[in-house]
Amino acid sequence: MKQPDLIDYDDVGEAIRDGRALRPAGAYRIRFAQDDLNFRVIEVSDPIPLGRQILIAAGLNAQRDYSLFAILDGGDFEDVRLDETFDLRGQGAERFVAFQTDREFKLMVNGSQLQWGKPVISGAVLYRLASPSEEEAVFLVVAGGTDREIERTELVDLAAPGVERFITAPRLPRTYQIIVNGREIEVARKRQTFNDLVALAYPGTAAAPDTVYSITYSRAASTPHSGELGQGGFIDVKNGTRANVTCTVQS
């Protein structure tokens, strides 16, 4: 008996994190949520779907009054019109959220009350509203507990009972877990230079004059997320950033 053809999928989120173009697959996996932050995987058959096609892929009645938003890699919301196309290949978005509500949500930012038209808000928007300095971050005030630092790329649920309060305060000391030549290493600085990565790859080894190093990286926080790093260059890292450092002795 002839076996049915298997559908070839490409994961949009993996492509974004690996810094590569989408493959010419038969379908594309994205993440979808409705009125909350509980994202699930859905598949669309076109890398340039209509907004309405995304709703249909999620099992929703696309004739109802939905608002659809793409959440870009930096945390910003982009309005996706239902009868216009959204190009998954170049937008840096794997998450989509739909709302069917005209309710407004209240929040406090540095003592000022604001209205927001969606039950979730991104860290990127909160940072623009709060305008922290370079040494500060935005924190969610936790009553009776430790205030939580907000990441620019995360989403915060505003639909819970009560009014969420956000403040700016000095950012917390932070370390990052990165992988260099297959070894997990903890670093204290977000920005890692070419020489920093060489030293992490070959600790305690003095470079000989005839030694040439080359570096490739992936899943960086900076753009592009992957590529080759040249002498004198740098990347911004995040948890899970990978770097491969090789050395060649010239004759």
C-alpha positions in Angstrom: 0.0 0.0 0.0 1.3 3.5 -0.8 2.1 5.5 2.2 0.5 9.0 2.4 2.9 11.9 1.8 4.3 13.5 4.9 3.9 17.2 5.3 7.3 19.0 5.6 7.1 21.6 8.4 9.4 24.5 9.1 9.3 26.1 12.6 9.2 29.9 12.3 10.6 30.4 15.8 13.5 28.1 15.3 14.4 30.0 12.0 14.3 33.3 13.9 16.5 32.0 16.7 19.0 30.4 14.3 19.1 33.5 12.1 18.2 31.6 8.9 15.7 32.0 6.2 12.5 29.8 6.2 12.8 26.7 4.2 10.4 26.2 1.2 8.4 23.7 3.3 4.8 22.5 2.8 3.7 24.3 6.0 4.9 26.6 8.8 4.6 26.3 12.5 3.8 29.5 14.5 2.6 30.1 18.1 -1.0 31.4 18.7 -2.9 32.6 21.8 -6.4 33.9 22.3 -7.1 36.6 24.9 -4.2 35.3 27.1 -0.6 34.2 27.0 -1.2 30.5 26.6 0.5 30.0 23.3 0.0 26.8 21.3 1.5 25.6 18.0 -0.5 25.9 14.9 0.4 25.4 11.2 -0.3 27.6 8.2 0.3 26.4 4.6 1.6 29.7 3.3 4.6 31.7 4.4 2.6 34.9 3.5 -0.8 34.2 5.0 -3.7 36.5 5.4 -4.5 37.4 8.9 -7.8 35.6 8.4 -6.0 32.4 7.5 -4.1 32.5 10.8 -7.4 32.7 12.7 -8.8 29.8 10.6 -5.6 27.7 11.3 -6.2 28.3 15.0 -9.8 27.0 14.7 -11.5 30.3 15.1 -14.5 31.7 13.2 -12.7 34.3 11.1 -16.0 36.1 10.4 -16.2 37.3 14.0 -14.8 40.6 15.2 -11.3 39.7 16.2 -8.2 41.8 16.5 -5.0 40.0 15.6 -1.5 41.0 16.5 2.0 39.7 15.7 4.5 39.9 18.5 7.8 40.9 17.0 11.2 39.5 18.1 11.8 42.6 20.2 8.4 42.4 22.0 6.5 45.0 20.0 2.9 44.4 18.8 2.1 44.8 15.1 -1.5 45.0 14.0 -2.3 42.2 11.5 -5.2 43.1 9.3 -7.4 40.2 8.6 -7.6 40.7 4.8 -4.0 41.7 4.3 -1.0 39.4 4.1 1.7 39.0 6.7 5.1 37.8 5.5 6.5 35.2 7.9 9.8 35.2 6.1 11.0 38.7 7.0 9.1 40.0 10.0 10.8 38.2 12.9 7.5 37.1 14.4 6.5 33.6 15.5 3.9 34.6 18.1 0.4 35.8 17.3 -2.4 36.7 19.7 -6.1 37.4 18.9 -8.5 39.4 21.1 -12.3 39.5 20.9 -13.0 42.3 23.4 -13.5 46.0 23.7 -12.5 46.1 27.4 -9.8 48.5 28.6 -7.3 47.5 31.2 -5.7 49.7 33.8 -2.1 49.7 34.9 0.2 52.0 37.0 3.6 53.0 35.6 5.7 55.0 38.1 2.6 56.2 39.9 0.7 57.2 36.8 -2.5 55.3 35.9 -2.8 54.3 32.2 -5.4 52.6 30.1 -4.4 49.8 27.7 -6.7 48.2 25.1 -5.4 44.6 25.3 -5.2 42.1 28.2 -1.5 41.6 27.7 1.3 44.2 27.3 4.9 43.6 26.2 8.0 44.5 28.0 9.0 46.6 25.1 5.9 48.8 25.5 6.5 49.1 29.3 10.1 50.3 28.7 8.9 53.0 26.4 6.2 54.1 28.8 8.5 54.1 31.9 11.7 55.5 30.1 14.3 54.0 32.5 17.9 55.1 32.3 20.7 52.8 31.1 21.3 51.7 34.7 17.6 51.0 35.4 15.0 48.4 34.5 11.3 48.1 34.7 9.9 46.0 37.6 6.5 44.5 38.3 5.6 45.3 41.9 4.8 42.1 43.8 2.8 42.8 47.0 4.4 41.0 49.9 7.1 39.6 47.8 10.2 40.5 45.6 9.5 42.9 42.7 10.2 41.1 39.4 12.4 42.6 36.7 10.6 42.7 33.3 12.4 41.6 30.2 11.8 43.7 27.0 10.7 40.6 25.1 8.3 39.2 27.6 4.5 39.6 27.8 2.7 40.5 31.0 -0.9 39.5 31.7 -3.1 42.4 32.7 -6.3 40.4 33.0 -5.8 39.1 36.5 -7.8 40.8 39.3 -6.4 44.1 40.5 -4.3 46.8 38.8 -0.7 45.8 37.9 1.9 48.3 39.1 5.3 48.9 37.4 8.2 51.0 38.6 11.7 51.8 37.4 14.6 50.8 39.7 18.3 50.0 39.4 18.7 46.8 37.3 19.7 43.6 39.1 23.2 42.0 38.6 22.9 39.4 35.9 24.8 36.5 34.4 24.2 34.7 31.1 24.6 31.0 30.3 26.3 30.7 26.9 27.8 27.7 25.1 31.4 28.1 23.7 32.9 25.2 21.8 30.3 22.9 23.4 30.9 23.9 27.0 28.3 25.8 29.0 29.9 28.9 30.5 28.5 31.7 32.7 29.5 35.2 31.8 28.7 38.4 33.6 28.5 40.8 30.7 25.9 40.9 28.0 28.4 42.2 25.4 31.1 39.7 24.5 34.0 40.8 22.2 35.9 38.7 19.8 38.8 38.5 22.2 36.4 37.6 25.1 35.1 34.6 23.2 38.7 33.5 22.3 39.7 33.6 25.9 36.6 31.6 27.0 37.3 29.0 24.3 41.0 28.7 25.2 41.4 29.8 28.8 45.0 30.4 30.0 46.4 29.9 26.6 48.5 32.7 25.1 48.0 33.2 21.4 51.1 32.6 19.3 51.9 35.2 16.7 51.1 32.7 13.9 47.7 31.6 15.4 44.6 32.8 13.6 41.2 32.5 15.3 37.8 32.4 13.6 34.4 32.6 15.3 30.9 31.6 14.3 27.9 32.2 16.5 24.1 31.6 16.7 21.2 32.6 18.9 22.7 35.9 19.8 20.6 38.7 21.4 22.0 41.2 18.9 21.2 41.4 15.2 22.0 39.4 13.1 21.3 36.5 15.5 23.9 34.3 13.8 26.9 34.6 11.5 30.7 35.1 11.6 32.4 37.4 14.1 35.4 39.3 12.9 38.5 40.5 14.8 37.5 43.6 16.8 33.8 42.8 16.7 31.3 41.9 19.4 27.9 40.3 20.0 25.3 40.7 22.7 24.5 37.4 24.3 21.6 35.8 26.0 21.0 32.5 27.7 21.6 29.8 25.1 23.8 31.9 22.8 26.3 29.6 21.0 29.8 30.4 19.8 32.3 28.1 18.0 35.9 29.3 18.1 38.5 27.6 16.0 42.2 28.3 15.7 44.6 27.7 12.8 48.4 27.8 13.0 49.8 29.4 9.9 53.0 27.9 8.5 
